[in-house]
Amino acid sequence: MIEELKDTAIVNKVGGRFKLAAIIQKRLGELIDGGRPLIEDTEGKTPMEIVIEELKRDKIAPDYGSPEKTKKEPF
């Protein structure tokens, strides 16, 4: 298991375990589909390790959306 996932710092950084899981899942999909890593030292690392390292280095962050998109319009 990746040791960083045992620490609550990365969970708190993104706002919870469910948000962390969603971010990891989305970024893993991007990497698997051919996306380029946002860090340089990827030699010998799995895609999961790359995603965790990107999170630790603040290369990716949660996207909470804009307030206009979440604002409900009256009927």
Beta strands, then each sheet from edge to edge (+ up, - down):
end
